[in-house]
Amino acid sequence: MEAFDTIKPQDPVTITIWGPEDTRLYQATNTDLKSIDEAIHRALTNAALVVKPEDCVFEVTNDNTFVSHRYRVNAHGHIVQI
């Protein structure tokens, strides 16, 4: 049985970066992503933000299944679901 919150390379995935006070700082849709980590790191690289990643919330949506989760980067640099 396949989980509905998986990312496959052919799936379009939308990554939204929310900053302090729920301001949208960046949004993009990509394919060829194999994991949540890869999606978030690619968004951070492309966005070139001036805020720290620890101050942001990352919303990752699989546009094929419409499953969406929100993540944060903790003080140790690990991505955790919130």
ZIJODA-V757413 format. One record per backbone hydrogen bond with DSSP energy under -1.0 kcal/mol. CO is the residue of the C=O (numbers start at 1). NH is the residue of the N-H. If there is no record, write none. Layout:
BEGIN
CO_NH ; CO_NH
END
This chain:
BEGIN
8_11 ; 9_32 ; 12_63 ; 13_30 ; 14_61 ; 15_28 ; 16_59 ; 17_25 ; 17_26 ; 18_57 ; 19_22 ; 23_19 ; 26_17 ; 28_15 ; 30_13 ; 35_39 ; 36_40 ; 37_41 ; 38_42 ; 39_43 ; 40_44 ; 41_45 ; 42_46 ; 43_47 ; 44_48 ; 52_55 ; 53_56 ; 57_18 ; 58_71 ; 59_16 ; 60_69 ; 61_14 ; 62_66 ; 67_62 ; 69_60 ; 70_82 ; 71_58 ; 72_80 ; 74_77 ; 78_74 ; 80_72
END
